[in-house]
Amino acid sequence: MRSRKLTGGFTLIELLVVIAIIAVLAALLLPTLGRAKTLAQRISCVNNAKQLGLAMQMYGDDDGGLLPAAHGVVTWGATNPPPWSEPLAVYYKNTNILRCPSLCQLFAKSPYNYFMGSRAAYVASGDTQASMTYKSVAFPTLYILSGDCNYGFAPNDADPDNYSQDTLFDPGLTPTKAHAGKLNVFFADGHVATYKKFSTNEMTFSYAQRGVPWAEVAD
């Protein structure tokens, strides 16, 4: 009888079967991994917004309720005037909280991805350098104080604000691709929530009225 010669290798068919199985598993796992990455970035962004909002509240407590004034394009390190984000640094310590990984990639790698909610202060005073004041906010749980900067500011602009443009829900903007199409919004009472669009029942850009969208602020 002839003996069979045993080998330790795979046949071509076996290799093709293994490759096919790996390809199927990868196709099943990649969307899940992508969603997990998006969720992780959104959680990180929410945490950044909360830390920045807390810094705003502490600054306001120490300055009679006023926050640093927003301006035009102001780079980090400028002194006359400084960007609104820099005077807050003593409270938030780590400048990495100003950067959202998702928004940074969408908007020319800008490291400044959250805005100062200056719309009501600007409308009330007519001054583009007006300071937002906590004392004027009638509905802290609704007032949009800050949030994701869904707007293409200059990459070196450390002073993004919303006094002359709706940086969250402008219908003329391309819907955000960050955070699975949702934007983080920080409210004057300290909580952060995510939205795809403006909700008249849950937010306002006005100091004195509920449910007022950016374009309709009158006070």
TIPA-719200 format. One record per residue (C-alpha): x, y negated, z negated. Coordinates in steps of 0.2 Angstrom, whole numbers, padded with zeros to 4 digits, always signed. Layout:
XYZ/...
***
This chain:
+0000+0000+0000/+0006-0017+0004/+0007-0029-0011/-0001-0047-0009/+0011-0061-0011/+0004-0073-0025/+0007-0091-0023/+0004-0105-0036/-0002-0118-0024/-0019-0124-0018/-0026-0121-0001/-0031-0135+0010/-0049-0132+0008/-0047-0132-0011/-0037-0149-0010/-0051-0157+0000/-0064-0151-0012/-0055-0159-0027/-0052-0175-0017/-0071-0176-0013/-0075-0173-0031/-0064-0187-0037/-0071-0198-0024/-0089-0195-0030/-0084-0198-0048/-0075-0214-0043/-0091-0220-0034/-0101-0216-0049/-0089-0224-0062/-0084-0240-0053/-0101-0249-0054/-0101-0245-0072/-0084-0251-0075/-0088-0267-0065/-0103-0270-0076/-0093-0267-0092/-0080-0280-0086/-0093-0293-0082/-0101-0290-0099/-0085-0292-0108/-0081-0308-0099/-0098-0315-0104/-0096-0310-0122/-0079-0319-0122/-0087-0334-0114/-0101-0335-0127/-0088-0334-0140/-0078-0348-0132/-0094-0359-0131/-0098-0356-0149/-0080-0361-0155/-0081-0376-0144/-0098-0381-0151/-0093-0378-0169/-0078-0390-0165/-0090-0403-0158/-0101-0401-0174/-0086-0403-0186/-0079-0418-0176/-0097-0426-0176/-0098-0423-0195/-0081-0432-0197/-0086-0447-0185/-0103-0452-0190/-0112-0440-0178/-0102-0447-0163/-0093-0435-0151/-0078-0440-0140/-0084-0450-0125/-0083-0442-0108/-0075-0452-0093/-0071-0449-0075/-0056-0437-0070/-0045-0437-0085/-0030-0425-0086/-0025-0416-0102/-0012-0427-0111/-0019-0444-0105/-0021-0457-0119/-0030-0471-0111/-0043-0464-0112/-0040-0446-0117/-0051-0432-0111/-0066-0428-0122/-0059-0410-0125/-0042-0416-0132/-0048-0425-0148/-0058-0409-0152/-0042-0398-0152/-0038-0401-0170/-0054-0391-0174/-0053-0377-0161/-0034-0375-0162/-0032-0364-0147/-0035-0372-0130/-0039-0355-0122/-0057-0357-0128/-0059-0370-0114/-0056-0357-0101/-0069-0344-0095/-0061-0330-0085/-0076-0329-0073/-0078-0348-0070/-0059-0351-0068/-0059-0339-0054/-0074-0347-0045/-0068-0365-0047/-0050-0367-0041/-0043-0359-0056/-0048-0373-0067/-0044-0370-0086/-0058-0382-0091/-0074-0373-0089/-0086-0381-0101/-0094-0398-0100/-0099-0412-0112/-0118-0415-0112/-0117-0434-0109/-0133-0436-0099/-0144-0443-0112/-0131-0455-0119/-0127-0462-0102/-0146-0465-0097/-0149-0473-0114/-0134-0485-0112/-0130-0486-0094/-0112-0484-0099/-0102-0470-0091/-0091-0469-0107/-0105-0468-0119/-0103-0456-0133/-0116-0442-0137/-0123-0444-0155/-0131-0431-0165/-0141-0443-0174/-0151-0447-0158/-0156-0429-0155/-0174-0426-0160/-0174-0407-0155/-0157-0399-0159/-0163-0382-0155/-0167-0387-0138/-0155-0401-0133/-0141-0395-0121/-0125-0400-0129/-0113-0390-0118/-0111-0374-0108/-0104-0366-0093/-0097-0379-0080/-0106-0372-0064/-0098-0386-0054/-0082-0389-0044/-0073-0402-0054/-0055-0406-0050/-0044-0391-0057/-0034-0403-0068/-0049-0413-0075/-0050-0409-0093/-0065-0421-0095/-0080-0412-0086/-0097-0419-0091/-0114-0420-0085/-0119-0439-0085/-0119-0440-0066/-0122-0422-0060/-0131-0407-0067/-0117-0395-0070/-0129-0381-0075/-0144-0379-0064/-0142-0391-0050/-0153-0383-0036/-0141-0389-0023/-0127-0378-0030/-0124-0361-0025/-0131-0349-0038/-0117-0344-0050/-0108-0328-0047/-0101-0328-0065/-0109-0317-0079/-0120-0308-0067/-0129-0324-0061/-0132-0331-0079/-0125-0346-0087/-0121-0349-0106/-0129-0364-0114/-0124-0372-0130/-0137-0381-0140/-0135-0395-0153/-0141-0383-0167/-0126-0372-0164/-0134-0357-0155/-0129-0351-0138/-0140-0342-0125/-0139-0337-0107/-0151-0342-0093/-0152-0341-0074/-0162-0357-0073/-0169-0372-0083/-0183-0367-0095/-0195-0381-0100/-0200-0371-0115/-0183-0368-0122/-0172-0383-0118/-0170-0401-0114/-0158-0414-0108/-0167-0428-0117/-0163-0435-0134/-0182-0438-0138/-0193-0426-0128/-0195-0408-0125/-0193-0399-0109/-0185-0413-0099/-0174-0407-0084/-0157-0416-0080/-0165-0427-0066/-0179-0433-0076/-0170-0439-0092/-0176-0457-0096/-0170-0459-0114/
***
